[in-house]
Amino acid sequence: MKILQLLLHLYIFLHNILDANAFSGATPSSSRHSLMKIFSAAPQPRRNLKKRRNRRRRHEKIDDFPWDTAESRPLVQSSRIEAGEDYWIDEKELEESLKREEEAKNRKPIEGEISQDKLWEETLAPYKQNWIGCCSVFIVTLATILFELPELLDPPSPLIPDL
């Protein structure tokens, strides 16, 4: 059955090729001859095929880089540099930055400026008075416990001794 399907597909394929060649101006005998030539020829081994030119060699340029006098550096940095031990701190700049930080802490507030404590208090107030959030967390916790332990909902049965 599969052989018949294969032969049918081959026949349709060859018929389509012959019809395509008929519209291109080729005679049916020449197209059949070319088909026979294609299908009857055994494939050539790779060693007999035409070799391609190597295009890399044509684009090679002479390198003008002074390799003898160039400085070489390692690709991987030393562990001291990666750990941050290769920095230099200027003492004058350090003193100036510390002085600026002290002045910023000790300066008097400008008129209309809100203090940092009041800003923090106003920012945190909605979270401290969040009763809806607390109730939601309680209900989710209770539902999780009841889902995991459904036997808590069963009423305890009193033990009645047999007489």
N, C-alpha and C positions, 0 to 999 in steps of 0.2 A: 504494500500500500504506500509506504513512504517512498519507495523507488519510483512509483508512478507519479507521485506529487513532485518529486525532484525533476523528473523528465519533463513534466508539464511546465514547471517554472523555467527550466532551461529553454524549452521551446518558445515560451512567451518572451523571454529575454532576447533570444536570437532574432525572433520576429520583429521586436521593437527596434533592434539595432539595424536590421535590414531596411525597415521603413524609414528610419531616420536618415540613412545613407541615400535613400531614393530621393528625398527632398533636397539633399545637398548637391545633387547633380552627378553623383557617382552611379555607374551602371551596376545592375544587380550582380553581374558576374564578377566585377572587380571587388565589390564589397564582400561577396562570398569568398573570393580568393584571399582577401585580406583577413577575413575571419578564420579561414582555414590555416593561414600562416600564423596567426596569433595563438590559436588553440593547439596547433600541432607542434610548435617549437618548444623544445625543452628549455627550462631556464638555465642561463649561464651561471657558472660559479663566480663568486665575488672576485676571485683573483684575476679573472679575465675582463672584468668591467673596467671602464675608463676611470682613471684616478683623478681626483680633484686636486687643484693647486692649493697650497697652503698660503692663505692670504695674510697670515700674521707676519710673516717674514718681510712682506712688501712694505708694511707700515712701520717697521722697526726704525727708531730714530737713535742717533748717537746721543748718549747720556753725557751731559756737560757737568754733572754734579761732582764736586770735589770730595770723593769718598775718603781720601787719605786724611784730609784735614777737618772733616766734619766731626761734630761732637755727638756722641751716642749716649742715649739715656735709656734706662730700663722701662719696659712697658708697664710693669707693676710697680706702684709706688711703695715706698717702705712703710712698715707698720707704724712708725713714729708719726709720719705725716697723716696717715689715716686716723690715728688716735688724737690728732690735733695738737701734737707737741712741737710743731714747727712754727709757731707764731711768735711775734715779738710785740710786747706791750710797751708803749711809750709812757713813761711815768707822768709827764706833763699832761698828756691827753687824759690819762686815767684820773688824775686829780681834778681836772676841769669837768669831766663827766660826772664824778661823784658830787662836786660842788653844785652843778646844775640840778641834779636829782634832789639834793637837800633843799635847795631854794624852792623847787617846785612843791615839796612837801610842806614847807614852812610859810609859804606865801599867804597873804590875806585874801579871802574871797572877794571878788568884784561884786558891785551892786547888781542884784538880780540873779546872781549865780546860785545854783542849788548845790548844797553840800553833798559829798559822796555818800555819807551815811543815809541821808534822806532818799537819795536815788536808789540805793540798795534796798531800803525798806519798802519803797513803792514798787520796786521790781519784784520782790519776793512775796508781797502781800497776797496776790491772787493764789499763789501756790500753798500758802499757809492756811487759807480759809476755804479750801477746796473740799466742801462736804460732798458734793456730787461725785467727785473722783473717788473719795474714800468709800462711799456707798457702793459705787460700781465695782471697785476692787473686792469689797466684802462679798458681794453677790457672785462674782466670778469665782472666787475662792470657794464659797459654799457649794456652787454648782459643780465644781471640779471634784470636791470631796464626795458629794453624793453620787456623781457619775462613777467614780472609782470604787466606792463602797456602797452599793445599792442596798445591802442588807441593813443599813442603819434606818431605813424607812419602814422596815417590817416591825410591827408591834411585837413585843416579847410575849411569848405564850407562857402562861403560868403552869408550873409543874404540878400536876394533880397526881398524887400517889394512887396506885391501883390498890383497891381493897379486896 
